Amino acid sequence: MKKLVVAVPLMAVGCAFASLDDGLVAHYEFNGNAKDSSGLGNDGKSRGVEMVADRNGIEASACRFGKASYIQVNPNEALDSIKDAVTVTAWIKPTAWDPNFYMPIVCKGHSTRFYGLMIYGTGNIWLKGKDFGSCFELCRLKPGVNVFARAYFKDEIALGHWQHVAITFGDGIVRAYLNGQLVGKEEANGPLLSGCSPLFIGSDPDGEVEYFNGDMDDVRIYNRRLSSVEVEDLYDGDLGWWRSSLRFLRRCFCSPNE
């Protein structure tokens, strides 16, 4: 008996979803420099940053940060106007922790108005009687008051290994992702507060200056909340054609609010 094989082109499914370039307001690939590849011109200026091999072993394709090293980006309407939703992602390879300070990845603004991605905690963090391992901090939500959007999780970020971190804010929830997987979420009422201050990568210059210790690559900032599928896409990177096809179908049939 003959078998009938029906091939249906994926594009015929007719579903629509956002591109990973949609809402991208800054993208630092660190291909030998700190230029922004989003097309919006948010280029950075390096201070004491060393170019090193990235997670794929390609030389001069990632940045090494340490004490007194950072990248500064001048204020820009695309970065200053982020208010209702944001996503910040990066590949990081930390080499040391200071349990008394935050590990800044991206910081936009200052102590009273800012958003960004910072990591705190290598041991245990206690919040409302719960024992947490680490915390991703996103933003300040109320002027002059210590109200931040944070997502706590038990997974620890390993030293000396490349890991993908992401934090999203939107629909009243801040979500933290580690290596493409949702690891924590907390309610957080916006809007975000930022202002017209510079953006820093690898440093938080406000107050007692804090620095990132280790390597960093592929830093992205969006003016929208990426879904969990989109965050997983960023973590997976380049896929084979068949995995790309499966991911396409998953996007079609998964809730956009996931």
Number of C-alpha atoms within 10 A of each C-alpha: 3 4 5 6 6 6 6 8 8 12 9 7 11 7 12 10 10 12 9 13 10 13 18 21 23 24 26 23 22 21 19 14 19 23 20 20 17 19 12 15 15 24 20 20 17 18 12 14 21 17 20 20 16 24 18 8 10 11 13 16 20 28 27 25 25 20 14 15 19 26 20 22 22 14 16 17 12 16 24 19 14 20 19 17 20 24 25 26 27 24 25 29 23 22 16 14 17 14 12 9 15 22 25 24 26 26 25 26 24 20 18 18 19 23 28 26 26 23 22 20 21 19 12 16 17 11 9 5 7 9 14 19 17 22 23 28 24 29 30 27 23 16 14 10 10 10 14 18 23 26 25 25 21 16 14 15 21 14 15 13 14 20 19 24 25 28 28 27 31 23 13 14 18 26 27 27 23 22 18 20 16 16 15 20 20 15 15 22 18 20 17 26 22 25 21 17 18 17 25 23 27 29 27 26 17 12 8 7 13 19 22 31 24 20 26 30 25 19 22 22 23 23 23 20 23 26 19 20 20 19 25 20 16 20 21 13 8 10 11 8 9 9 12 13 14 12 16 18 14 12 18 15 9 12 11 14 11 9
